[in-house]
Amino acid sequence: MASSGIRIAGFGGQGVILAGIVIGKAAAIHDGKFATLTQSFGPEARGSACSAQLIVSDEPILYPYLTQPDILVVMSQEAHARFGSDLKPAGMLLYEQDLIHLDNTTQGIRHYGIPATRFAEELGRKLVLNMVMVGFVTALAGLATPPAVRKAIADSVPKGTENLNLAAFEKGLEFGQGLLSAPHAA
């Protein structure tokens, strides 16, 4: 991997920015790579569109802004509608399969869905869907190693929620690894 750009998008309250921070911290601090993070969100605290743009590289990053992502992670239909066309040709789309209806814009790209909200609810807290998605991204995108992401989660989430967030990460990681080992996986 020379350099990869990832956009994580959804709405406020889904933990989009924290997901970007965790992946960036894992790559830069715990895996020794270079990373930049920019974020965008509406004026409302919850419910408005937001996104985190992350570049992870083996070399210093000269331009910190993401123009066209290699990987797009979407957690709401609005995010898919807004950012889906920005994905590079032959890019990878990772999406919350219970919240997003894909259309014909996915032709020519790799796309993988996960029931992240359902998994988070099974763990007892819908709010950890972002860590389910972080696990999914870790399995499929390879931007950071699982041990590095585990350390970043433990360092980044509110005290007392580490075990729940790590369990959510493991659920997403396991699901993603299962997709990779499936006979139809590329």
Residue, then its C-alpha position, 0 to 999 in steps of 0.5 A: m500500500a503506497s497510499s489509500g484514501i477512505r471516506i466514512a460517512g453517515f449522520g451525526g450520532q453514528g460515531v463517524i468521526l470517532a471511527g475515522i480517528v480510531i483507524g487513523k490512530a491505529a495506522a499512525i501511532h500503532d502501525g507506524k504509518f502516516a495518516t491525515l484526518t479531516q472531518s465535515f459535519g453539519p451544525e446539529a449535534r445529531g442527525s445531520a450529515c457528517s463524514a471523516q476523510l482519512i488518508v493512510s500511507d507508507e510515506p509522508i502525505l503531501y496533500p492532506y485532503l481527500t478528493q476521490p476515495d479508494i474506499l467509501v464506508v457509508m452508514s446512511q442512505e443519504a451518505h451513499a447518495r451524496f458520496g457514492s459517485d465520488l468513489k474511484p473506479a474499481g474502489m471498494l464500498l463498505y456499507e450498513q446493509d440494513l440501512i442502505h439500498l444499493d442501486n446501479t452505481t455499484q457496477g465495477i466496484r467491489h461492495y460488501g455489506i454488513p448488518a452493523t446496527r443489528f450486531a450493535e443491538e445484539l451487543g446491547r448498545k446501538l451506538v457501537l455500530n461504528m466500532v462494528m464498521v471499524g472491524f469490518v473496514t479492518a478486515l477488508a481494507g487492510l489500512a491498519t492491523p487488528p492489534a493496532v486497532r484494538k489499542a486505538i479503540a482502548d485509547s479512544v473510547p470513553k472509559g468504562t466502554e472499552n470492552l463493549n467497543l472491543a466486542a463490537f470491533e471483533k464482531g465486525l472483524e469476524f464478519g469481514q474475515g468470513l466474507l474474505s474466506a467465502p468461496h465467492a470472495a475475490 
